[in-house]
Amino acid sequence: REAFAQKAERLARAGQAEPVRQIELLRLEAEADYTACGQRAAALRKMLDERREAVEAAGRARKEAEAAARTRRPPLEAQLSKLDEAMPAYEELDQKERLYKEKKREQEIFHRREKELADTLSALGEEENRLQTAVNQATEAAIRLEETKREEERRHLRLRRLKALLELAEEEKREAKALLLEQEQLKKAQEKYEGAEEDYRLKNRQFISIQAGILASELKEGEKCPVCGSVHHPDKALLSKEDVTEHKVEAARKRRNQADGALKEAALACQKRRAGLDALKRRQEEQRQELAEPGQGVNDTDISGAPMNLKEEEAAYEQILSARRDLEAQSGARGGLLARLADLKETKKQAGAEHSALTAAKEEGERALAKLELELQQ
C-alpha cells in the first residue's frame, strides 16, 4: 500500500512538472532566436560601416577625377577639334579599307570558285572522253552485231547439218544391222527353200517310181506298155518299198511353195533395206558436201570425228550466242549513252561559260584591288 502511494505521488508530481517543462523549452527557443538576431544585427552594422567607407572613398575619387578633368579638358578639346577636322579623311580611308577587305574576300571566293569550276571541267572532260569511248564501242558493237548474227546463222546451220549427219550415220548403223539380220533371214529362207525343194523332188521321184513299179508289175511280155508302147519289157521297174502317197507329194509341194514365197519376201526386204541404206549414204554424202568448208574436199569431212566436232560446234555456237547477247547489250546502250553525252556536253558548255565569266570578273577584281592597295599606301 505504501509503494502504491509513493507511485501515485510521483505520478502527480510528474503531471505538475509537464507544463513547466514546455514553458522552459519555449524560453530556450526564444533565447536562441534573440542570440541569432543579435548576431545578424552585428553583421549588418559591420557591412553598413564598410559600405559607408566605400561611398566616402568613391566621393573622394570623383572629386579628384573632376579636378583632373578640368585640368585636361582644354588640350582634349583642341585634340577633339583636330579629330573632327580629320574625320572626313578618316571616314574615306575607313571606307576604302572596308572596300579593300570586301574585294579581297571576293577575290578569295573567285579563286575558290575558279578552282571548283576547273576541277569540274576536268572531271566533265574525263567523263566526256569515257562516254565518247563507250559510244564508239557501242557503235562498233552494233557493226559487229550484224557480223555476229550472220556468223550465228552460219554456225546454227552448220550445227544443224552436223546433227543431221550424225543422225544419218546412226540411222545407217541401225539399217546396216537390220540388213545383216535380214540377210541372215534371207540365208535361212534360202536354205529352207532349198531343203523344201529337195524334199519335194525326192518325194515326187519316189511317188513316180512307186507308180512306175505298180505299172510295171502289171506289164506282161508281148503287151504294150501304156507309157512307151513297147511289147518287150526286159528291165521293168521294181516296186518301191517307200510309203509316198500323192497327198505327201502335195504337202511337200506346198511346203516348197511356202518356202519359195518366204524366200522372195526376204529377198525383197533385203533389196528394200539395201536401197534405203544406199539412199542414207547418198544423203550423208550430200550433208558432207554442205558441211565442207570452202577449199576443203568432200572426203576431208570425216564422220568418225563428228561427236567431238559436235561438241566443238556446240561450244562455238554457245560462244557466238554469248557474244551476240553482249553485243546486243552494248549496242542497246548506245542511245542512252548518246543522250548522256549530249547532256554532259551541255553541262560542260555552261560550266565553261561560267568559268570564262568568272575569270573575267576575277581579273577585273584584281585590277580594282591593285588600285585600292596603291591608294591605301599613299
Secondary structure by P-SEA (a helix, b strand, c coil): caaaaaaaaaaaaaaaaaaaaaaaaaaaaaaaaaaaaaaaaaaaaaaaaaaaaaaaaaaaaaaaaaaaaaaaaaaaaaaaaaaaaaaaaaaaaaaaaaaaaaaaaaaaaaaaaaaaaaaaaaaaaaaaaaaaaaaaaaaaaaaaaaaaaaaaaaaaaaaaaaaaaaaaaaaaaaaaaaaaaaaaaaaaaaaaaaaaaaaaaaaaaaaaaaaaaaaaaacccccccccccccccccccccccccccaaaaaaaaaaaaaaaaaaaaaaaaaaaaaaaaaaaaaaaaaaaaaacccccccccccccaaaaaaaaaaaaaaaaaaaaaaaaaaaaaaaaaaaaaaaaaaaaaaaaaaaaaaaaaaaaaaaaaaaaaaaaac
